[in-house]
Amino acid sequence: MAAEFISVSFPNASNELNPIPDAPVDPLFLERYARALDDYGFNYTLIPYSSSSFDPFTIGATVLAHTKNIKIIVALRPNTVYPTVAAKSLATLDQLSGGRVVVHFIAGGSDEEQAREGDFLDKEERYERQEEYIRILRQVWTSTEPFDFDGKYYQFKQFRSAVHPTNGLIPISVGGSSDAAYRIGGSLGDIFGLWGEPLAETKQQIERIYAEAAKAGRTDRPRIWVTFRPIVAETDELAWKKAHGILDRLNENRQKGLARAPLNAARPANVGSQRLLDIAARGDVHDRALWYPTVTATNASGATTALVGSPRTIADSILDYIDLGADLISIRGYDNYNDAVDYGRYILPLVREGIREREDANNKAAA
């Protein structure tokens, strides 16, 4: 049993509680944040993407330059970079960092967001394109001779790259909750990303991903990545008080037009957000400490499910998901820097201790 931790890198001090509209990059903040993640034992940090935000390759290169161990996960939408160019860019970063690069594919959950950068394919076509893209990347990274590609979305002749990843390939992550996402991620992904849902629903999704992997003839399975937004305090009581304060601030900011989703936003089109909203309608709290009012307050704008409690409660909740088979746990908060430090100090050690205890028990049982 093993598990690794993922955070998210932020280029400035703006966050959901105290948003700074159109804030520029703050190089000192980014450096401090990246070093804190490295120092406190996070294994990966996601470099996110949106049509209006910073270039993830450049932000990722900056994170790598200021850290020693943490790996970056570059979020990539296939419509934004031609696959042969992306293959070289990712491999270049990988060589510069000694093999510390992962790529996470975003097919695109919103037609409106995709259209902002000239992408007018429907969702099924976007996943078809993503499949071609992944196959091209892997062929670029492993081929020593020029090759042709004649697909529906990409065509080229006699391409060869002299830039190869440090370890031969770069891990590829896929996320989503649609049939197409399960199919592509199950068949081709090294990692499959899920948003935080109750244990029963998460188990069902993991089984679906594994079934798609088996259907594709794989002898291995994608690693499972699950994302949460922990709200932690010294005791459970204090954590719940803190959680309701955060919820109030999220609602206030949305009323002021400072949130990602305006007050009059329609129900999201992507299946993952729809699933979160449907679960939220069933109740506020699920399992030990999974809290859903943050979902409704944000119209399920991305990974929005919270875990609320003391470090022990949150660690035990995370261990429940590790027991299900999730071995990549993404945790990010609402006060980005301070929450990351708290997680590194109080949550990561408890989870790792719990993993060691489980391993010791398994070893004794097998002896």
C-alpha positions in Angstrom: 0.0 0.0 0.0 1.3 3.4 -0.9 -0.1 6.8 -1.5 1.2 10.2 -2.8 -0.1 13.7 -2.3 -1.0 16.3 -4.9 -1.4 20.1 -4.4 -2.1 22.9 -6.8 0.3 25.7 -7.6 -1.0 29.3 -7.5 0.9 32.2 -9.2 -0.3 34.8 -6.7 -2.1 35.4 -3.4 -5.6 35.5 -4.9 -7.9 32.8 -3.6 -11.6 32.0 -3.4 -12.0 33.7 0.0 -10.1 36.9 -0.9 -10.1 37.0 -4.7 -8.0 39.6 -6.6 -9.4 40.0 -10.1 -6.9 39.6 -12.8 -4.0 39.6 -10.4 -0.6 39.3 -12.1 2.0 36.7 -11.4 3.8 37.3 -8.1 7.2 35.6 -8.6 8.1 35.7 -4.9 4.7 34.2 -3.9 5.0 31.4 -6.5 8.5 30.6 -5.3 7.6 30.6 -1.7 4.5 28.4 -2.3 6.4 25.9 -4.5 9.2 25.5 -1.9 6.6 25.1 0.9 5.0 22.2 -1.0 8.4 20.6 -1.6 9.5 21.1 2.1 6.3 19.7 3.5 6.4 16.5 1.5 3.9 16.9 -1.3 4.8 14.7 -4.2 3.0 16.5 -7.1 1.5 19.9 -7.8 -1.0 20.5 -10.5 -0.4 23.5 -12.8 -4.0 24.4 -13.8 -5.3 25.7 -17.1 -8.1 28.1 -18.1 -8.6 30.1 -21.2 -8.0 33.4 -19.3 -5.2 32.4 -17.1 -1.4 31.9 -17.2 0.6 29.5 -19.4 1.0 26.3 -17.4 4.3 25.4 -19.1 5.9 28.6 -18.0 4.5 28.4 -14.5 5.5 24.7 -14.3 9.1 25.5 -15.4 9.3 28.1 -12.6 8.1 25.7 -10.0 10.6 23.1 -11.1 13.4 25.7 -11.0 12.7 26.4 -7.3 12.2 22.9 -6.0 14.2 19.7 -5.7 11.7 16.8 -5.4 8.1 17.7 -6.3 6.8 16.8 -9.7 4.5 19.1 -11.7 1.3 18.0 -13.4 0.8 20.2 -16.4 -2.9 20.6 -17.3 -3.3 20.5 -21.1 -6.2 21.1 -23.4 -5.6 19.4 -26.8 -7.0 22.4 -28.7 -4.3 24.8 -27.4 -1.1 23.1 -28.5 -0.3 20.9 -31.5 0.7 17.4 -30.2 4.2 17.3 -31.7 5.0 20.7 -30.1 3.5 19.6 -26.7 5.5 16.4 -26.8 8.8 18.3 -27.2 7.8 20.9 -24.6 6.9 18.3 -22.0 10.0 16.3 -22.8 12.2 19.4 -22.5 10.8 20.2 -19.1 11.2 16.6 -18.1 14.9 16.6 -19.0 15.5 19.9 -17.3 14.0 18.6 -14.1 15.4 15.1 -14.1 12.0 13.4 -14.8 9.6 15.5 -12.7 6.8 16.0 -15.2 3.3 14.5 -15.6 0.6 15.7 -18.1 -3.1 15.9 -17.3 -5.5 16.1 -20.1 -8.6 18.2 -20.1 -11.0 17.3 -22.9 -13.2 20.3 -21.9 -16.4 20.2 -19.9 -17.9 23.5 -21.2 -18.7 24.3 -24.8 -18.6 28.0 -23.9 -15.1 27.8 -22.4 -13.8 25.7 -25.3 -15.2 28.2 -27.8 -13.2 31.1 -26.2 -10.1 29.6 -27.8 -11.7 28.6 -31.1 -12.6 25.0 -30.2 -16.1 24.1 -31.5 -16.0 20.3 -31.4 -18.7 18.6 -29.3 -17.8 16.6 -26.2 -17.6 13.2 -28.0 -15.3 14.7 -30.7 -13.1 16.3 -28.0 -12.5 12.9 -26.4 -11.8 11.3 -29.8 -9.3 14.1 -30.5 -7.8 13.5 -27.0 -7.3 9.8 -27.8 -5.4 10.7 -31.0 -3.3 13.2 -29.0 -2.3 10.7 -26.4 -1.3 8.2 -29.0 0.8 10.8 -30.8 2.6 11.9 -27.6 3.6 8.3 -26.8 4.8 7.6 -30.3 6.8 10.8 -30.4 8.5 10.0 -27.1 9.4 6.4 -28.1 10.1 6.6 -31.8 13.7 7.0 -33.1 12.7 7.1 -36.7 10.4 9.6 -38.6 6.8 8.5 -38.7 3.5 9.6 -40.3 0.2 10.1 -38.6 -3.1 10.1 -40.4 -6.0 10.6 -38.0 -9.3 12.3 -38.0 -8.0 15.4 -36.1 -4.2 15.3 -36.7 -2.2 14.5 -39.8 1.5 14.9 -40.4 4.3 13.2 -42.3 7.8 12.1 -41.3 8.0 13.7 -37.9 10.8 12.9 -35.6 11.8 14.3 -32.3 15.3 14.2 -30.8 13.9 15.3 -27.4 12.8 12.3 -25.3 11.7 12.1 -21.7 14.2 11.2 -19.0 12.6 7.9 -18.2 11.3 7.1 -21.7 7.7 8.2 -21.2 5.9 10.9 -19.2 2.9 9.7 -17.1 -0.4 10.7 -18.7 -3.4 11.6 -16.6 -7.0 11.7 -17.7 -10.0 12.8 -15.7 -13.8 13.0 -16.0 -17.0 11.2 -15.2 -18.5 10.6 -18.6 -18.6 7.3 -20.5 -16.0 8.7 -22.9 -13.7 9.7 -20.1 -13.9 6.3 -18.5 -13.2 4.7 -21.9 -10.2 6.9 -22.8 -8.8 7.1 -19.3 -9.3 3.4 -18.6 -7.7 2.3 -21.9 -4.8 4.8 -22.1 -4.3 6.7 -18.9 -1.5 6.1 -16.4 -3.6 8.1 -13.9 -7.3 8.7 -13.7 -8.5 11.8 -11.8 -11.8 11.9 -9.9 -13.5 14.6 -7.8 -14.4 13.8 -4.3 -17.6 11.8 -4.1 -18.9 9.6 -1.3 -17.1 6.3 -0.8 -19.8 4.2 -2.5 -19.9 6.4 -5.6 -16.1 6.5 -5.8 -15.9 2.7 -5.6 -18.3 2.5 -8.5 -16.2 4.8 -10.6 -13.0 3.0 -9.8 -14.6 -0.3 -10.8 -15.8 1.3 -14.1 -12.3 2.6 -14.8 -10.7 -0.8 -14.1 -13.3 -2.5 -16.3 -12.5 -0.2 -19.2 -8.8 -1.0 -18.7 -9.5 -4.7 -18.8 -11.7 -4.3 -21.9 -8.8 -2.6 -23.6 -6.6 -5.6 -22.9 -4.4 -3.9 -20.3 -2.6 -6.0 -17.8 -2.1 -3.0 -15.5 -4.6 -0.3 -14.2 -4.5 3.4 -14.0 -3.6 4.9 -10.7 -6.6 6.6 -9.1 -6.4 10.3 -8.1 -9.1 11.8 -5.9 -9.4 15.5 -5.0 -10.7 17.1 -1.8 -10.8 20.6 -0.2 -10.0 19.9 3.4 -11.1 22.4 6.1 -9.0 21.6 9.1 -8.8 23.0 12.7 -7.6 21.7 16.0 -10.9 20.0 16.9 -13.9 18.8 14.9 -16.1 21.5 16.5 -13.7 24.3 15.5 -13.4 22.9 12.0 -17.2 22.9 11.5 -17.3 26.5 12.7 -14.5 27.4 10.3 -16.3 25.6 7.5 -19.5 27.6 7.9 -17.4 30.8 7.9 -15.8 29.7 4.6 -19.3 28.9 3.2 -20.5 32.3 4.1 -17.6 34.0 2.4 -18.1 31.8 -0.8 -21.7 32.9 -0.9 -20.9 36.6 -0.3 -18.2 36.6 -3.1 -20.6 34.9 -5.5 -23.3 37.6 -4.8 -20.6 40.3 -5.4 -19.7 38.7 -8.8 -16.3 37.6 -7.6 -16.8 33.8 -8.0 -16.1 31.6 -11.0 -19.9 30.9 -11.4 -22.2 33.9 -11.4 -25.4 33.8 -9.4 -27.5 33.2 -12.6 -25.2 30.5 -13.9 -27.0 27.5 -15.5 -26.5 24.0 -14.3 -23.0 22.9 -15.6 -22.9 20.8 -18.7 -20.2 18.4 -17.6 -21.1 15.1 -16.0 -18.7 15.5 -13.1 -20.3 18.7 -11.9 -23.8 17.3 -12.4 -22.9 14.3 -10.3 -21.6 16.6 -7.5 -24.8 18.6 -7.5 -27.0 15.5 -7.5 -25.1 14.2 -4.5 -25.4 17.6 -2.7 -29.2 17.4 -3.2 -29.2 14.2 -1.1 -27.6 15.8 2.0 -24.9 18.0 3.3 -22.6 15.4 5.0 -21.6 12.0 3.6 -19.5 9.3 5.2 -17.1 10.6 7.9 -16.7 14.2 7.0 -17.4 14.8 3.3 -19.3 18.1 3.1 -21.2 19.3 0.0 -22.6 22.8 0.7 -19.3 24.1 -0.9 -20.5 22.4 -4.1 -23.8 24.2 -4.3 -22.3 27.5 -3.2 -20.0 27.4 -6.3 -22.3 25.6 -8.7 -19.9 22.7 -8.7 -17.2 24.8 -10.4 -14.5 22.1 -10.4 -13.2 20.2 -7.5 -15.4 21.6 -4.7 -16.1 18.9 -2.1 -14.8 19.6 1.3 -13.5 17.3 4.1 -14.2 18.9 7.5 -12.6 18.1 10.8 -9.6 17.8 13.0 -6.4 16.5 11.4 -7.3 13.0 12.8 -10.8 13.1 11.2 -9.5 14.2 7.9 -6.6 11.8 7.8 -9.0 8.9 8.6 -11.3 10.1 5.8 -8.5 10.1 3.4 -7.4 6.6 4.5 -10.9 5.4 3.7 -10.3 6.4 0.1 -6.8 4.9 0.0 -8.4 1.6 1.3 -10.7 1.8 -1.8 -7.7 2.0 -4.1 -7.0 5.7 -4.5 -3.3 6.2 -4.2 -3.0 9.8 -5.4 -4.8 12.2 -3.0 -5.1 15.8 -4.0 -5.8 18.3 -1.2 -6.0 22.0 -1.6 -7.9 24.5 0.6 -9.4 28.0 0.4 -6.5 29.9 2.0 -4.0 28.4 -0.4 -0.6 28.9 1.2 -1.6 28.6 4.8 -3.8 25.6 4.2 -1.0 23.8 2.3 1.4 24.4 5.2 -1.3 23.1 7.7 -1.8 20.0 5.5 1.9 19.3 5.4 2.3 19.7 9.1 -0.7 17.9 10.4 -2.5 15.8 7.8 0.2 14.2 5.6 2.1 12.7 8.5 -1.0 11.2 10.0 -2.0 9.6 6.7 1.5 8.2 6.1 1.4 6.8 9.6 -1.9 5.2 8.9 -0.5 3.6 5.7 2.5 2.2 7.6 0.2 0.7 10.3 -1.8 -1.0 7.6 1.3 -2.3 5.9 2.6 -3.7 9.2 -0.7 -5.3 9.9 -0.8 -6.9 6.4 2.8 -8.1 6.8 2.0 -9.7 10.2 -1.1 -11.4 8.7 0.9 -12.8 5.9 3.7 -14.1 8.1 
